[in-house]
Amino acid sequence: MSIVSLAVVLTMMVGELLLSRSNEQILRFRGAIEPGGDVYRALAWAYPAMFVLMGVEGAIAGPPPGVATVAGALIFLAAKALKFWAISTLGPRWTFRVLVLPDVPLVSTGPYAWLRHPNYAAIFGEIIGIAMLVGAPITGVLSVIGFGALVRKRIAVEERALGR
């Protein structure tokens, strides 16, 4: 179960990476500015590594499928739905990098009407969902803590770049 789940998650990540890169080109062409001090490089390796480590833990020590597996799958799917909603709301403004278009108002529709950073909320849902799905409590908790520290720094960069 954990190997299949990991393959699905990594395939989705590749699709998101391709979309992000395409949107980066559009934004840079339109004059977007990338602020300094971002933790992009750390996030770029930590994000897939967390899921690989959770998959390994689940394959080695994960319990047989049960209620937690189903709950994890539902949490993961809900998180993906939120993430896809955020991505579709931002359109070409969604990227893995912080790229800000000067003099363009902030998006305040879709999930951004309810949450300031819905994409990050979705990522934490992905982490928790996969940890439950594959039975990886140790790497799941460590991933939430470690990724949380990186996201905290990332949000500070975003807030500063967006003039908040």
Disulfide bonds with the S-S distance in Angstrom:
none
